[in-house]
Amino acid sequence: MRHILFLLAVLFMPADVAAQDESSTDARPVTLLVGIDGFRSDYLTRGITPRLSALAAQGATGPMRPSFPTKTFPNHYAIVTGMVPDRSGISGNSMIDPRRPGQMFTMGNAGQALDPFWWGEAEPVWVTAERAGIRTATMFWPGSEVAIRGVRPSDWLRFDQNIGNVQRVNTVLDWMRRPAAIRPAFATLYFNSVDTEGHRFGPDSAEVNAALAEVDARIGDLVDGIAALGLPVNLVIVADHGMRQTDDSRVIQLNDLIDRESYIAVETGPYAAVEPVTGTDDRVANALLVPHDHMTCARKEDLPTRLKYGHNPRVAAIICIAENGWTILSGPPAYPVKGGAHGYDNADPEMLALFIAHGPAFAEGEQMAVFDNVAVAALLRAVIGLPQDADADGQLADVSAALRR
């Protein structure tokens, strides 16, 4: 491992210690992290993503295990911090914190989602890089719009799903065209369309296949555009989670088990985060902490240790996990249940996510075993030229097979 770290330190030294002449600055590879929301690992085998499949064949690839809960915000943040959701503080797409009584964090509530209070329990790689004098840019990534610990990327955009994939790619290419002094050394790019179609139509739908083909074409545009610039790039392509088919005939209704006034449904779906209303703890526990068909509930402190979840105060008191393919609801669903969902136990093989690493820092033709997504942050740190975080949940040794030897 020491020889790998030494080689990376020489090849990918940060901007503040690199040679001063412009030609050597131009020669340093850019590190580009691409997130494709909801790209299940086995989507790569469908034969409709030739550009991604070529990158995988020429680089390092393998199925990546998401952190629990297998939701969007917790896993995007795990990828860039190296911390599981229980430690990063982004414990769900929705969450409450006893220090903020009466408030709930939700993805759709900008007043909460853009509040640094929720994001500061862990440090994403772009903050570490900016502190080290390494310029970063984010074309969307959960948390990147927020001044985390007082730091933002040098360039960032507020998420807007009306900005199409072509424009997203072109924005990154425009950043890459800049003079070396103001070109980002680390950048992110995010696509949400595969996840959107997966929720609406299910993972085996024609609509998902069309979204896969379209994103694959945009990845091709990105790779071709960078090649035309003659710029070396270390490309890391990931997904946050997979997707599983759901059905409105496979529903567990919490309101059939306990009166709605007794609990707060912080999050529902493939898993439910349930917080008893003050004074109803025993009533809620007696209703939920008994055997149920198609659902298992536990106090957060009694969850299986393999989930690495339940110690953060933002985790609700009771966590219920649905049997694969089932959905837990609290009243009428906010969106149709028939389609696809994620949030299941991270041991579910259909939650496994895409991982591809391609570029001068990475191995060629490496088929990797399943690894935990918290190791990606360590890989990014190594390639960017940042020190490793010995306290992180993912370490470089966990993903060292991806590195060129």
Secondary structure, 3 states (H helix, E strand, C coil): CHHHHHHHHHHCCCHHHCCCCHHHHHHCCEEEEEEECCCEHHHHHCCCCHHHHHHHHHCEECCEECCCCCCHHHHHHHHHHCCCHHHHCCCCCEECCCCCCCCCEECCCHHHHCCHHHHCCCCCHHHHHHHCCCCEEEECCCCCCCCECCECCCEECCCCCCCCHHHHHHHHHHHHCCCHHHCCCEEEEEECHHHHHHHHHCCCCHHHHHHHHHHHHHHHHHHHHHHHHCCCEEEEEECCCCCEEECCCCEEEHHHCCCHHHEEEEECECEEEEEECCCCHHHHHHHHCCCECCEEEEEHHHCCHHHCCCCCCCCCCEEEEECCCCEEECCCCCCCCCEEECCCCCCCHHHCECEEEECCCECCCEECCCEEHHHHHHHHHHHHCCCCCCCCCCCHHHHHHHECC
